């Protein structure tokens, strides 16, 4: 791997440098692209960072001057890498830095926002570790996308014959569901739904008697949103509020005067309190059956009927196998039957030959 400082160590590279750049392939010729966008990149040998179009293709980061050029540098992402947030100051207050620790040195990457940084870290972790991250600040929908990336990358390495092969050469093993994915879903408020804005309005409209407020994933895929429905003069009024993450942790309802909240549960409680209970979380509880029922065919009429299983456990008398019965005969010297010691067989039914 070339040193990270080779990307733009000179403002105007000479002819030899240009030819080496042209040797890189176009993005369309690279492995499967899982994520891409602009990142600021700086290695430990560089004094300034460089804004480059970055594409995560397979298990490597490719850097371009633009999305239409050949790549100018490639960083292999093996299992031994590690990631860490970088709290150092940046002129762009919205930017978020993180460190990529590689065998050949460290690289500092800067994403345009905190949400973008967490997603980049998630994708990098998935393709390098072939597992879901357990400590990044990601939404359930984003974790679901990353789970699919792990499956695709496993399959890609199996088909392409890369260094890390799966147990079966023709079938990729499904990625296990990370406990963190289940934990995040469990910690979400009961009124959270993985639906779009339009679907939220339909859901609220059809369940007016059960609630008029729900939490959903935002349109940009990084933030969350709250959708509400109320009636005004006989007409439905829908409103949507953006819920953003805070750099220092927690969330904020992004209104004119942002309202900070520690958790998403606090976001919902705040909206209920601010509206004096006019807003009520929409919780759709699915009922469960109280008895075991089944469809039974009537052999005589050919009709089907709905039957209820018995409440108590079924008891069946055990079937006892027939015991062997000794043949008896009459001794000429002793009256009555006696057992023939050479004959201990099962009795045959009448008419059957022994």
C-alpha positions in Angstrom: 0.0 0.0 0.0 1.3 3.5 -0.9 1.9 5.9 1.9 -1.2 8.0 2.6 0.8 11.2 2.0 1.2 10.3 -1.7 -2.4 11.4 -2.5 -1.7 15.0 -2.9 1.8 15.7 -1.6 2.4 18.1 -4.5 0.0 20.7 -5.9 0.9 19.8 -9.5 2.2 16.3 -9.9 4.9 15.6 -12.5 4.4 13.2 -15.5 5.5 10.1 -13.6 3.0 10.9 -10.9 0.2 11.4 -13.4 0.9 8.0 -15.1 0.7 6.3 -11.7 -2.6 8.0 -11.0 -4.0 6.9 -14.4 -3.2 3.3 -13.5 -6.1 3.2 -11.0 -9.4 1.8 -12.3 -12.6 3.7 -12.6 -15.2 3.2 -9.9 -17.4 1.1 -12.3 -14.6 -1.4 -12.6 -14.1 -1.8 -8.8 -15.8 -4.4 -6.5 -19.3 -3.8 -5.1 -19.6 -0.3 -3.8 -21.4 -0.2 -0.5 -21.0 3.5 0.4 -19.5 6.7 -1.1 -19.3 10.4 -0.5 -16.8 13.2 0.2 -14.3 12.8 3.1 -11.4 14.9 4.2 -8.4 12.7 4.4 -5.0 13.3 6.2 -2.3 10.8 7.0 0.3 11.2 9.8 2.9 12.4 7.2 0.6 15.2 5.9 0.1 18.7 7.4 -3.2 19.4 5.8 -6.2 17.2 4.8 -7.5 16.8 1.3 -11.1 16.6 0.2 -11.5 13.4 -1.9 -14.5 11.5 -3.2 -14.3 8.2 -1.2 -15.9 4.9 -2.2 -16.1 1.8 0.0 -15.8 -1.0 -2.6 -15.5 -4.5 -1.2 -13.2 -4.4 1.7 -11.1 -1.3 0.6 -11.4 2.4 0.5 -10.8 4.1 -2.8 -10.1 7.8 -3.1 -10.8 9.9 -6.2 -10.4 13.5 -7.1 -13.9 13.3 -8.5 -16.4 10.5 -8.8 -15.7 10.2 -12.6 -11.9 9.9 -12.3 -9.6 6.9 -11.8 -8.9 6.3 -8.1 -5.6 7.8 -6.8 -5.2 5.7 -3.7 -6.5 2.5 -2.1 -6.6 1.5 1.5 -7.1 -2.2 2.3 -9.4 -2.8 5.3 -8.4 -6.1 7.0 -9.6 -7.6 10.2 -6.9 -6.0 12.2 -8.0 -2.3 11.7 -9.6 -0.3 14.5 -11.6 2.9 14.6 -11.8 5.8 17.1 -13.5 9.2 17.2 -11.3 12.2 17.0 -12.4 15.2 19.1 -9.9 17.7 17.8 -11.2 21.0 16.6 -12.3 21.6 13.0 -13.2 24.9 11.4 -16.5 23.3 10.2 -18.4 23.0 13.4 -20.7 20.4 11.8 -17.8 18.2 10.7 -16.9 15.0 12.7 -13.5 13.4 12.6 -12.4 9.8 13.2 -9.2 7.9 13.2 -8.5 4.8 11.1 -5.7 2.7 12.6 -4.0 0.5 10.0 -0.9 -1.7 10.0 0.9 0.8 7.9 -0.1 3.9 9.9 -3.0 6.0 11.0 -5.3 8.0 8.8 -7.6 10.8 9.9 -10.9 11.0 8.1 -13.4 13.8 8.5 -17.1 13.4 7.6 -19.4 16.3 6.9 -21.6 15.6 10.0 -21.8 13.4 13.1 -24.5 11.2 11.4 -22.3 10.7 8.3 -19.3 9.8 10.5 -21.2 7.1 12.4 -22.5 5.6 9.1 -19.0 5.6 7.6 -17.6 3.9 10.7 -20.4 1.3 10.5 -19.7 0.4 6.9 -15.9 0.2 7.5 -16.4 -2.0 10.5 -18.8 -4.3 8.7 -16.6 -5.0 5.6 -13.4 -5.5 7.7 -14.8 -7.5 10.6 -17.7 -9.2 8.7 -20.0 -8.4 11.7 -22.3 -5.7 12.9 -20.9 -3.0 15.2 -21.9 -3.1 18.8 -21.0 0.4 20.0 -21.8 2.9 17.2 -24.6 5.4 17.4 -26.7 4.0 14.6 -30.5 3.7 14.0 -32.3 0.4 13.6 -32.8 1.0 9.9 -29.1 1.7 9.4 -28.2 -1.5 11.2 -30.5 -3.4 9.0 -28.7 -2.0 5.9 -25.3 -2.9 7.4 -26.5 -6.5 8.1 -27.2 -6.8 4.4 -23.8 -5.4 3.6 -22.2 -8.1 5.8 -24.1 -10.8 3.9 -23.1 -9.3 0.5 -19.5 -9.0 1.4 -19.3 -12.6 2.7 -20.9 -13.8 -0.6 -18.5 -11.6 -2.6 -15.5 -13.1 -1.0 -16.8 -16.6 -1.4 -17.5 -16.1 -5.2 -14.3 -14.2 -5.8 -12.0 -16.6 -3.9 -10.6 -13.9 -1.5 -8.4 -14.7 1.5 -11.3 -15.2 3.9 -13.5 -18.0 2.5 -16.7 -19.2 4.1 -17.4 -22.8 5.1 -19.4 -23.5 1.9 -17.8 -22.6 -1.5 -21.2 -22.0 -3.1 -23.4 -20.5 -0.4 -22.8 -17.6 1.9 -23.6 -18.1 5.5 -26.2 -15.6 6.7 -24.9 -13.0 9.0 -26.0 -13.5 12.6 -28.2 -10.8 14.1 -26.0 -8.7 16.4 -27.3 -8.3 20.0 -27.0 -4.6 19.6 -29.6 -4.6 16.9 -32.1 -6.3 19.1 -31.1 -4.0 22.0 -31.7 -0.8 20.1 -35.0 -2.0 18.8 -36.0 -2.8 22.4 -34.9 0.6 23.7 -36.9 2.5 21.0 -40.3 3.9 22.2 -43.3 1.7 21.5 -44.5 4.3 19.0 -41.5 3.8 16.7 -42.2 2.5 13.2 -39.8 2.0 10.2 -42.0 3.8 7.7 -41.8 6.8 5.4 -43.5 10.1 5.9 -46.4 9.2 3.5 -46.8 5.8 5.3 -46.9 7.6 8.6 -49.7 9.8 7.6 -51.7 6.8 6.4 -51.0 4.8 9.6 -52.1 7.8 11.8 -55.2 8.4 9.7 -56.3 4.7 10.0 -55.7 4.5 13.7 -57.1 7.8 15.1 -58.6 6.1 18.1 -55.3 4.6 19.2 -53.0 7.6 19.0 -51.9 10.6 16.9 -48.1 10.7 17.3 -45.4 8.3 16.1 -41.6 8.2 15.8 -40.0 7.1 12.5 -36.8 7.3 10.6 -36.0 10.6 8.9 -35.9 11.1 5.1 -32.1 11.4 5.0 -31.6 8.1 6.7 -29.5 9.6 9.5 -32.0 11.4 11.7 -35.4 10.6 13.2 -38.7 12.3 12.8 -41.9 12.6 14.7 -45.2 12.7 12.8 -48.5 13.9 14.3 -52.1 14.1 13.2 -54.9 16.3 14.5 -58.3 17.4 13.2 -59.0 21.1 12.6 -62.5 22.1 11.5 -63.2 18.6 10.2 -59.9 18.3 8.2 -56.8 16.3 9.2 -53.6 18.3 9.9 -50.3 16.4 9.7 -47.1 17.8 11.1 -43.6 16.4 11.1 -40.7 17.3 13.4 -37.1 16.5 12.9 -35.2 14.8 15.8 -31.5 15.2 15.4 -28.6 13.8 17.4 -26.4 16.1 19.5 -22.6 16.1 19.2 -22.4 15.8 23.0 -24.9 13.0 23.1 -28.7 12.8 23.3 -31.2 14.3 20.9 -32.9 17.5 20.1 -36.3 18.4 18.6 -35.2 20.6 15.8 -37.8 23.5 16.1 -37.0 27.2 16.0 -35.8 27.0 19.6 -34.4 23.4 19.7 -35.5 21.3 22.7 -32.7 19.0 24.0 -33.7 15.6 25.3 -31.5 12.9 26.7 -33.4 9.9 25.2 -35.9 9.2 22.5 -38.4 8.4 25.3 -37.9 11.9 26.6 -38.6 13.3 23.1 -42.0 11.6 23.1 -42.8 12.7 26.7 -41.8 16.2 25.9 -44.2 16.5 23.0 -47.0 15.0 25.1 -46.4 17.5 27.9 -45.9 20.5 25.6 -49.3 19.9 24.0 -51.0 19.2 27.4 -51.8 15.7 26.3 -53.4 16.6 23.0 -50.8 14.3 21.4 -50.9 10.7 22.3 -48.3 8.0 21.1 -49.7 5.6 18.6 -49.1 2.1 19.9 -50.5 -0.8 17.9 -50.7 -3.8 20.2 -51.4 -7.1 18.5 -53.8 -9.4 20.3 -52.9 -13.0 20.9 -55.3 -16.0 20.8 -56.5 -17.2 24.2 -57.2 -20.8 23.2 -55.8 -23.3 20.7 -58.1 -23.7 17.7 -57.8 -25.7 14.6 -59.6 -26.6 11.4 -61.0 -30.1 11.3 -62.3 -32.1 8.3 -65.6 -34.0 8.6 -65.1 -37.3 6.8 -68.8 -38.0 6.5 -70.1 -34.6 5.2 -66.8 -33.3 3.7 -67.2 -30.0 5.5 -64.7 -28.2 7.6 -65.3 -27.0 11.2 -63.5 -24.8 13.7 -62.6 -26.9 16.8 -61.2 -25.9 20.1 -58.5 -28.0 21.8 -59.2 -29.4 25.2 -58.0 -27.2 28.1 -56.3 -29.9 30.1 -53.5 -32.1 28.9 -54.5 -35.1 26.8 -54.1 -38.5 28.6 -54.0 -41.7 26.7 -53.9 -45.2 28.2 -50.7 -47.0 27.2 -51.2 -49.8 24.7 -49.9 -53.0 26.2 -48.3 -55.6 23.9 -49.8 -59.1 24.0 -47.9 -61.5 26.2 -46.9 -64.9 25.0 -49.2 -67.7 26.1 -47.8 -71.2 26.6 -49.5 -74.1 24.8 -51.2 -76.6 27.1 -51.9 -80.2 26.7 -53.1 -83.1 28.8 -50.7 -85.6 30.2 -51.9 -89.2 30.0 -50.5 -89.8 33.5 -51.6 -86.6 35.2 -55.0 -85.0 34.9 -55.3 -81.4 33.9 -53.1 -79.1 31.7 -49.4 -78.8 32.1 -46.8 -76.6 30.4 -44.7 -78.2 27.7 -41.1 -77.0 28.4 -40.3 -77.2 24.7 -43.2 -75.1 23.5 -43.4 -71.4 24.4 -44.9 -69.7 21.4 -47.6 -67.1 20.7 -51.1 -68.5 20.2 -52.2 -68.2 16.6 -55.7 -67.1 15.8 -58.1 -69.8 14.9 -57.8 -70.9 11.3 -54.1 -69.8 10.9 -51.4 -72.4 10.5 -48.6 -72.4 13.0 
